[in-house]
Amino acid sequence: MRRFRRVVQKRSARQKQERHTFSIASVVEEVQDAMCYIDFSKHRLYTNHLLRHWCPSMMTQSFTSMETLTRFLYTIFEEHGADMAQVAHMIQELLECETETWPSMTSRRVRFDDRTLHLIFNFTRTPRGVFIMWRDQTETVRFEERRNAFIAELSHDFRTPLTAIHGYTELLMNNHDGNEKTSKMLRHVKEEAERLDRLVDNFLDYQKIDYSAEQLTVTTFPLLPLLKDITESYQAMSPNHEVTYAAPPIHIQADEEKLKQMLHNLIGNAIKYSPEGGTVHTQVEDQAGIVTLSVSDTGIGIPADALPYVFDEYYRVDSKAHHTIKGTGLGLRICKRIAEAHGWGIHADSVYEEGTTFTIELHARHASSYVRTPPYAKRFD
């Protein structure tokens, strides 16, 4: 009798396993996109016919360990011309997710032969594994490349005349006859040229479809000289305002040009929305490794109901005081995109008709966050 029960129990367990295997294979096979599933516990790879059409060697099969399974994936990507440093990082992160309670991974774009594939990861807990959807984004990437080439050409066409205007204006300012009216007009031309320069920067930046850490040029530099140059230039251009700054002598890791662009947007906004003059103050504080940078003004402020939307694209505050002030609604959105690319936080505080403060939390980050070595690749030497 006992022997009969053991046979029945083994048969029941085998049937459950067969049903489980069939359900995963069916799900993978029925999906309309190319897909695979990796079962972490059984070291098994499931693939559907669309993925096998792109890569015939990606057959549903079992492996002796996750090491051999991931080695197989690494070899597949290598044979199809993928960026192997990128693949190594991806596989390393996949292995780390195997033991995490709530695993998650950002999607990846991977070169595969003449295609650009977008890999999307969806983890399961019972059984432990991951569905990977392989979407062909080749045409999307080609469109982006054409778009970026157009923007680069447009940028060149914009900057060539702007460079000439800057150069001739400075030449005239240095060589005019000292007439105060002429000097004032030349200063105005220079200010408007610089304003147009910043508008072009904002417009071209906004046209980028993706804006991420990989697009930043991160260096370590002192913050104090940068603040000094920017605030002094605005003080010269806006004599009705008191443009000040205070900062400790610290170094930060960031894209210096993008940080300048952000500060120009924030300080320029603060001056623009303080039409009666007043104080625009930039303050930097270092507290326990977290550097905060704030730009405050004593201008018209932002109504409380509009405050949650100030970083939205094309948003303009709908108040009587704001209607007379022109703007594109892109400056603050660009600031948010730059902050997010760095991994920083940015928020606004304001009291209507009293002033506004924008604060950026420059969380300490290391250069290795942007340029990493592929440790997993060493396992395949």
Secondary structure, DSSP 8 states (H G I E B T S, - for coil): -HHHHHHHHHHHHHHHHHHHHHHHHHHHHH-SSEEEEEETTTTEEEE-HHHHHH-TT---EE-SSHHHHHHHHHHHHHHTT--HHHHHHHHHHHHHHTT-SS-----EEEEETTEEEEEEEEEETTTTEEEEEEEE-HHHHHHHHHHHHHHHHHHHHHHHHHHHHHHHHHHHHHHS---HHHHHHHHHHHHHHHHHHHHHHHHHHHT-S---GGG--EEEEEHHHHHHHHHHHHHHH-TTEEEEEE--S-EEEEEHHHHHHHHHHHHHHHHHT-TT-EEEEEEEEEETTEEEEEEEE-SS---TTTGGGTTSTT----SHHHHTS---S-HHHHHHHHHHHHT-EEEEEEETTTEEEEEEEEE---GGGTS---GGGGGG-
